[in-house]
Amino acid sequence: MLFRSGGYALGNYPNPFNNNTTIAFEIPNDTYVSLKVYNLHGTEIAELAGKKYSQGKHTVEFNSTNLSAGIYFYTIKANKFSASQKMIIQGE
């Protein structure tokens, strides 16, 4: 399910997941996009995007093989827009 606001969208599927999930985002214009994953303590775990993207829909893959099961957050920042979503890594 995608969170939508003002031409922006953010979500991931599947959620919960075991090893891989796809994070999708949509932006209304060409802009620099930062997309990062954080643990519950706010520590950055991974940077999935850190470059300029064109207007439209985009996806990035996230592999959690080296992470413990639990709750994590991913945050997008683009222009003045910022949003975070929760994702759950299941144990084997």
C-alpha positions, 0 to 999 in steps of 0.5 A: 500500500502506498502512502500518498501526499501532494503528488508524492507516494511511498510504500513497500511490498511485500511487508512483512518480508523475509529477505527482499522487499521492493520500495516504490516511490513517486515524485511529481517533478525532477528532483534529488531524492534521499531514501534511507533505512533506519532501525528503531533507535534511529541509526541509519542502516542503508542508503537506497537512493541519493541522486536526482530522479526524473518525475514519475514512479521508481522502485528500489530493492532492499535486501535485509539478509544481514539484519535481525528480524524486527521493525525498521523505517524507511524515509524519503526526502525530496524537495520539501517533502518527507515521509517515513513508513514502517517495514517488518523483517520476519525471522526465518 
